[in-house]
Amino acid sequence: MTRDLDYLKLLGHEFPDAASCAAEIINLSAILGLPKGNEYFFSDIHGEYRSFIHLLRSASGVVRARIREVFGNYMSEADQLALANLIYYPTETLARMHREKTVTDEWYRITIHQLVIVCRMAGSKFTRSKVRKEISQTFAYAIDELLHIDETEPNKKLYYQEIIGAVIATEAAEDFIVALCDLVHSLLIDSLHIIGDLFDRGPRADYVVDELMKFHDVDLQWGNHDASWMGAACGNGACIATVLRIATSYNSFDVLEDGYGINLRPLSMFAADVYGDDPCTCFKPHLLDKNEYDSVDPELAAKMTKAITIIELKLEGQLIKRHPEYNQDDRLMLHRIDYEKGTIDYFGTTYPLKDTNFPTVDPADPYALSPQEAALMETLTYSFLHSNRLQRHIRYIYSHGSMYKICNGNLLFHGCIPMDEDGNFIVWQTADGAFSGKALMDYLEGRIVDAYFLDSDEAPERKQDAVDLLWYLWSGPISPLFGKDKMATFEHIFIEEPSLSVEHYNAYYRFSHEPETCDRIFAEFGIDPARGHIINGHVPVKVAKGEKPVKANGKLYVIDGGLSKAYHKKTGIAGYTLMFGSRSIALAEHREFVEGGENSPELQVTETMPHRLLVRDTDQGKVIERNIEDLKELLDCYRQGLIKEEAKRRG
């Protein structure tokens, strides 16, 4: 009881008397009766910042749908699209209109009125207080008034018009329009879930993280590509080499040099020197995007990719040998090569290599870095460890991320819960004990945190093991973030036989299509199977081949639809957004992004709620209900004299 009173006294500092306590109970009770906010789920963004930012600003087509709802009967399709594009890109649209000399005071007046109507609809789920918090402070009073005035009421009509007139007269119309557009974005997406893989392949993952850092409610479930960047930021050499190999092979130089200030000149000089006469045919970059700031000749990019790939294979070999518990000897390839014949003994079968020039490999010690390679890695590691922007982004990914999340009855994770061929959770024997299922996910999350935050002076070996583990999570066969039997980098590059490059998925991906397996996973994580869903990314859904993202009778959603351009041919679409609102769960199937064009996705409702969900039906609602109970106890203490009310301050 003493401890309870101490807590209630502490709570009393915020609510110092019975009146303020009762007022907060009334406020919170009212919030419970509001409709549930819109949750948005994205997966496998892979640095495609243009498409991703468009999806955020358009609320994956919901902005367009709301405009059609409100204005469809008296606004042409072209005008609706123009209003939508203004909401998506207000600053850019206004600049273009100025160049075209189409901006007038009358256009300002009409547009502000239209935007106010859209904002009203977007904010209809929320309290005035919540909406007010999302409004730009510069125009908070004016926008709040416009949103809550009935301009058809004669006494308020002139007041409404005067506010807009004053905004135009003071030449604040454009900033006002931008503030209204930003308000639409923030109200239509209540919370944002990113199911892994922010990095690699696309041009600017740093812009993606910048955008997330502006958003009010975000959580991340780490993917294997995220793990490799997290490892690189911790100084893991194998992860640094992996990150650089992928970036150079996808022509993503801007994200490295302009985005994170990684100095690539030492790598380019080393590659040009060592592989100057080598055409590096097997390493030609994928030219999916143009670099704006750091254009690199494709021939030099190929040499850079080869140079860092050889270093990666060596460092991975060293790491695998340090950790026999990883059971990855099958990934050790360099000692299997006959360097004179240009062949490899691939587990008993000899294959010719597509590239036989290995000037930095010592056949007697193939996993040792040459002195020049060692010096290069020292320079590159320094760059990663001392990139302020990269470290800031990685810290954000740590603070907002986890291996999995349970939210409103849904289980979110990027890859899989590792299973054996009988459908049982795989038990991973570690130095800290044996773990499987949820316990494995919890254990790995703790070790990932150790890699970044554990003091290396206090526990150097444990710190190093945790840093090494980030590489395993990138590509290890029991990694829940990877979920395949191997990362066939060597086979893809060096061996012609395509069957050797096949990466077999963990049995989870087969069993999880069965409702019974999903129910067993729900039980493992303490989720009600009657309302739960598993939401995954990682595996592109090949829509072009007839695959569907909804599986296991609606219990499993796989929402990697290929936002990355590298996957568009494979999937046939340009990504998915999963949306969970108060009335339904819906999937938005995206078309390839065309700047300034009609990019609205195809929306499909996949599940309708038996009744409209309110805040009281959510995890947030449960927290609010607990807060109400605490406040009721505080109120009783005030009324019984157990806690004294603070004297009202006189101004």
Secondary structure, 3 states (H helix, E strand, C coil): CHHHHHHHHHHHCCCCCHHHHHHHHHHHHHHHCCECCCEEEECCCCCCHHHHHHHHHHHHHHHHHHHHHHHCCCCCHHHHHHHHHHHHCHHHHHHHHHHHCCCCHHHHHHHHHHHHHHHHHHCCCCCHHHHHHHCCHHHHHHHHHHHHCCCCCHHHHHHHHHHHHHHHHCCCHHHHHHHHHHHHHHHHCCEEEECCCCCCCCCCHHHHHHHHHHCCCEEEECCHHHHHHHHHHCCCHHHHHHHHHHHHHCCCHHHHHHHHCCCCHHHHHHHHHHCCCCCCHHHCCCCCCCCCCCCCCHHHHHHHHHHHHHHHHHHHHHHHHHCHHHCCHHHCCHHHEECCCCEEEECCEEEEECCCCCCCCCCCCCCCCCHHHHHHHHHHHHHHHCCHHHHHHHHHHHHCEECCEEECCEEECCCCCCECCCCCECCEEECCEEECHHHHHHHHHHHHHHHHHCCCCCCHHHHHHHHHHHHHHHHCCCCCCCCECCCCHHHHHHECCHHHHCCCECCHHHHCCCHHHHHHHHHHHCCCCCCCEEEECCCCCCHHHCCCCEEHHHCEEECCCCCCHHHHHHHCCCCEEEEECCCEEEEEECCCCCCCCCCCCEEEEEEECCCCCEHHHCHHHHHHHHHHHHHHHHHHHHHHCCCCCCCCCCC
